[in-house]
Amino acid sequence: MRQSGKKWRRRTLERILRFMARLVLLRHCPVIIGVTGSVGKSSTKEAVASVLGSSMNLRQSEGNFNNEIGVPLTILQSSSGGSSFARWIAVGFRFLRLAFFPAKYPDILILEMGVDRPGDMKYLLEFVPVKIGVVTRIGESHIAYFGTMANIAKEKGRMISALPEDGFAILNADDPHVLHMAEKTKAVALSYGFSEHASVRADNVVFQATENGFGSSFKLNYAGKTIPVRLPQMIARHSISDALAGAAVGIALGMNLVDIAQSLESMRSLPGRLRFLPGRSGIGILDDTYNASPVSVRAALETLREMPGRRKVVILGDMLELGVNAESEHRLLADDVIGSGAELVILAGRHMRFLGDGLLKKGFPRGAVMLLPDHDAVSRSLEGILRTGDLVLVKGSRGMRMEKVVEGLLLRPSEAATVLCCQSPEWKRKEFVAPLEWNN
């Protein structure tokens, strides 16, 4: 009964916020840029904001405000009221001011649009008229609720199908599921990526050491023109893909390549999205603990392979919400782990035992694989194992709380609140709870 009442209150709140958001959009008519995909939504949103922010008045989704409540709150320029009635009243007053009184409002809204279950995108599109749609990559995230990758692509592709004729579809040319969406839109399609067929393309990619750790550079190609781009704080190949998406949006809005390249230099990885952090005892940390799916784990392992390190250590927590594919997807990571150059692999959770088994069957040294129950056990095990010069990749689904492992490894623990993900007081107060799927 209590659960039913909670669900009713949430649905009522969603309807009220949707009504408010629709009126505010009708009043101000901003250009709406929607960003969706299984991985890379937040990083791509930041890349788009970096490109446009130097010359345009915009607002972007904060944090992971990408669902039925977060998207309307971004439109209302408000934060969540949480459990405070007074704060929700303040959201209401904010709505009244934006909808019925003279008020400044952004010319451009960059909205991260998350899809966890079938029908989510359809719901958002009922009140969000997207003009420029960006799709990053399609992966196995939330496949437990969709059944197949094709179903995930179909749901996310609703945004592209709904674009107007004078809109733009910004599509990842390196993902066939995404590129196929160009056939289902009336809008102008601009593809981006490393493929030679991409409209906005990167080549001559270089990763190098910088004064802040590591960075990258590449050549940006569009319509026969080429310009060098520096990303002094970005260390992953998929971060370059995010930058290309941002560049494509800039091109759609009429920016020139020189301005786009200069704007991209300010890009910085969000906390928990493959950031290089200095660790204690002379180790380097690749912190990618915000979340994990097969696609994002492989991307992180590819980055580890391309970076120098005296010894490479991989620490992985379970990938959750993979449904019946959990065993196979964890096993299939074995080749990627070996290919990364890892010499020591530490695994946390119940699903990761399948990866451990896969590694041993491929001849990975038994003494170089550790299987532990959770993040706390991992943290306790690291004392005396890590060495000066180690490069340590830490990743796992959010429910695995792998950011706590990184926190224990930081050179400057006092910086945890600003450099790590999942640092809100509410989240930090939560105790680790074994995922329900472990009981299946």
Buried (B, 14 or more C-beta within 10 A) or exposed (E): EEEEEEEEEEEEBBEBBBEBBBBBBEEBEBBBBBBBBBBBBBBBBBBBBBBBBBEBEBBBBBBBBBBBBBBBBBBBBBBBBEEEEEEBEBBBEBBEBBBEEEBEBBEBBBBBBBBBEBEBBEBBBEBBBBBBBBBBBBBBBBBBBBEEBEEBBBBBBBBBBBBEEEBBBBBBBBBEBBBBBBEBBBBBBBBBBBBEEBBBBBEEEEBEEBEEBBBBBBBBBBEEEEBEBBBBBBBBBBBBBBBBBBBBBBBBBEBEBEEBBBBBBBBBBBBBBBBBBBBBEEBBBBBBBBBBBBBBBBBBBBBBEBBEBEBBBBBBBBBBBBBEBBBEBBBBBBBBBBEBBBBBBBBBBBBBBBBBBBBBEEEBEEEBBBBBEBBBBBBEBBEEEBEEEBBBBBBBBBBBBBBBBBBBBBBEEEEBEEBBBBBEEEEBEEEEEEBEBEEE
